[in-house]
Amino acid sequence: MPHILVEFGGLTPPEALYDALCAALAAHPEVPASAVKLRAHRAEGFRLLSGEAAFVNVTLRLMETRPEAQHTALADAALAVLVAHLPESCAIGVETARIPKSSFRKRNGISDSQPKEVSMDDQTRTELEAAAFRRLQQHLMQERPDVQNIDLMNLAGFCRNCLSRWYGEAAAERGIDMSKEEAREAFYGMPYDAWKAAHQTEASDSQKQAFAAAADAPRDQGHS
C-alpha cells in the first residue's frame, strides 16, 4: 500500500491521469514505488445535484500505521493531479481510508501483520538509514519549524545546524566539495538566513542561561 481506487462517471479519465497519480504517491519519501497500485471503475449510474456532468473520486487505501501527516500529504498530492488533468466541469474528490494491518492479506496468505524474514544487505541498510534521516529532516523543517535550534541544543546537544554540518562532512568524505553554507542550504531547502528570519526567534535570557550552563558538556556548537 497505498492502493489507489478511482471511481468515475460521465467521462473516461485519460491514461496520463493514472500514471500521474501513481507517480505522485511514489514521489513521497515514505512510499516505495513498488507498493503503489491503482485500479479504476466506472459508475454505471450517478447523480450530481451540484450540477456537474461528470465526476472522478479517488480513495487512497493506506495502512492504519501511517501518520496523519502522510494521509494529508498523499491526499493533497492526488488532488493536485486531478486538478491538473481534469476540466473544471468535472467534480473531483479525494479521501483516504485506513486499513487495519490485521485485516490485510496478500498473495499466499501473507499479511503485513506476519512479516517475512528479509535479509539486510548493506544497500538496504543504507536506504533505511537515509529514509530515517529524511523523515527527521521533514519533521524538523516542515512539521515543527517552531522548535528553536537553541532549545534542541539545550535538550539534546544537537540542532538543525549540526545535522547540516554532518551532511557536509559526509559529502567531504566522498570527495564532494561543499561549503558550510551550501550544506546548510541543502538541509534547510533554502539559504539559512532566509529560514532563520522566518522561523527563529531571539533567544530569551533563560534559553541563553541554559545554553551557557551546559557549555562544558560535549556538544556541537551549531545553534546560531
Secondary structure, DSSP 8 states (H G I E B T S, - for coil): --EEEEEEESS---HHHHHHHHHHHHTSTTS-GGG-EEEEEE-SS---TT--SEEEEEEEEEETTS-HHHHHHHHHHHHHHHHHHS-TTEEEEEEEEEE-GGG---GGG--TTS-------HHHHHHHHHHHHHHHHHIIIII-TTS-HHHHHHHHS--HHHHHHHHHHHHHHTT----HHHHHHHHHSS-HHHHHHHH-----HHHHHHHHHTTTSS------
